[in-house]
Amino acid sequence: MPCKVKVCKAVQEHILELLLGDETLSGEYEDDFNKAEKYRDKMDQLSAELEYAVKGLNKPQSEAEISQGNTRKFKLPKLELTRFNGDTKDFLNFWSQFEKIHIDSNIDDDDKMHYLIHCSVPGSKMSRLVSSFPPTKENYRKAVQQVKELFGREDLLVQIYIRDLLGVVLQNATGKIRLELSELNDVLKSKLA
């Protein structure tokens, strides 16, 4: 755009020289000058608006600002994705974080598949399961369904947590660990939460 403005100014100056050279054209000179002035004002206004718009596009935004649609006065730290090895006991911790990626409609399924692969501990049951699917967006939903069916079965999770609770109670009763009543209460509540 600056080149066009320079060319326009050069042409305008040439026209002015021609008009000023002839005394009989002073009225046309004034009309031409006023039109050119309006044009320059319009160009300056459009240039300022364009510059403002470009600055707005180039302004870095955190992911939180983009997803929330509002501005924050602080930056959130980047989260490290939880890696899952296939231990059913750790599934809820993994899924509570990964589900945010899973339900985000702004992330393509192809990218979600790569996140799922990245969240798998290499060489683990989870990694072997996810790697059995070619990493395409078509296979993402199938892979997630298999992960949930294999590691996120509610009946297995209930059994695991009940055994864990019984283990804490038995260890406390047999004296292997000695917890104060308030500590035992806290441990049990954390396991039930």
N, C-alpha and C positions, 0 to 999 in steps of 0.2 A: 504494500500500500504506500509506503514512503516514496517509491519510485514514481508512482502515478501522481502523487502530490507535487513532486519536484517538476515533472513534465508539465503539469497543469500550471504551476507558478511561472515556468519559463514561457509558456504560450501566453499567459496573462500579461507578463511583462512586455512581450513582443507586441501584443495588441495595444497596450497602453502607449508604447512608443509611437505606433502608427497613428493612434487617435490624438496624441499630444502634438504630433507633427502638423496636423491640419487644424487651424483655428476654428473652422466652421463646424467641427465635430465635438465641441466641448460638452454639449448636452448628452451626446451618446457616450462620451467618456465618463460622465457622472453616473449614468444608468449602468454602464458596464462595471464601474467601480463598486457600486452598491450591490449588484448581483454577485460579483466576485467576493465581496465581504461577507454576504450571507452564506455563500458556498463554503468559505473558509471557516466561518463559525460552526456550520453544520459538520464539517470535517473534524474540527477540533472536538466537538461534542461526541461524535461517533467514535473517535479515537480514544477519548477518555472512557467511554462506556465499554469499549472493547478491551481496553487495558484492565479495567476493573473486573470484567467477566473472566478474563484469562487468569488474573491473580486468584480469583475464587476457585477456578478449576485446579490450579496448581497447589492450592493450600493443602498441606498434608492433614489427613484426619486419621485418628486412631480407629481401630476396628469397632471399638465400643461406640464411638460417635456415629459411625456409619449405620450400625445395626440398631441403635436406639433412636436415631433421627434427631437427637438433641446434642447441644454442645456441653462438654464437661470442662471443669476448671482444672482438672488433674488428669494425669496419664495413668492408666492401669498397667501393672506389670504383665508381661507376656506369660501365659500359662504353658507349662510343659505338659504335653498330652500324656495321660496315664497309659502305660504299656501293660498289656494283659497277656498272661502266659497260658491261660486256659484253666487256672485253678478256680473252680466254681465259687469258692469262698470270696474271691476278689472280684467277681463279676459285677456286683452292684456298684462298687467303687469305680470300676472302668466304665460301666454303662451310664452312670449318672453324669459323667463328663462327656463321653462320646455321643450321647443322645442329643446334645446341643448341636453337634455337627449334623447328626442324622436328620433332625427336623428342620434345619435351616434350608429354606427353599432357594436362597441366593447362591448356594454351593451346588455345582453340577455333580451328578451321581458319579461321574468319572473321577472327580477330585475326591469325593467321599470315599470311593474305593481305595484310592491311594492313602488317604488318612487312616483307613481301617488297616491296611497293610503296615503302615508306619507304626500303628499302635500295638502291633503284634510283637511279642518278644521273639527274636530269631531262634528257630529250632524248637519252639514250644508247640503244644497241641494247637493253640490258637493260630500260630503262624502256618502250621501245616494245613489246617482247615481253610484259612483264607487264601493261601497260595494255591490251593487246589482249583480255585476259580481263576480263569484268565482275567487280568485286571481291566475290565471294561465297564462302562456305565450300565450295560444291560445285566451284568452279573452282580452288581452291587447289592441290589435288594435280595437276591438269592443268598449271597454270602452273609448278609446281616441276619436273615431268617435262620440260616443254619447255626450261626454263632449263638443267637438267642435260644434256639431249640436245644443246643448241646450244653451250653454253659449257664443259661439263664432260666432254667426250669424252676418254677416256683416251688414245686414239691421237694426238689433236691436242696434248694436254698433253705427251706424251712427245716429239713432234717439236719443240715449242717449247723445251722444256728442253734437248734435245740441241743445237739451234741456238745457244741461249744459252751453253751450255758451250763449244761450238766457237768461238763468237765471242770468249769470254774467252781461250781458248788461242791463237787466231790473233792477237789484239791483243797478247798478251804475246810471241808469237814474232816478230811483225813490228816490235816496238818501239814501237807506238802507246801502249801503257801498259807500264810497267816495274814488275812485282811481284816482290818477293822470293819465293823458293821457298815459304817458310812462308805468305806472304800468298796466293799462288796456290793452295796446298793448302787454306787456309781458305775461299777463294771457291768452289773446286770442291766442297768438302764441303757448304757451305751451299746450293749449287745442287742437289746430289744428295739432300739431306735431305728 
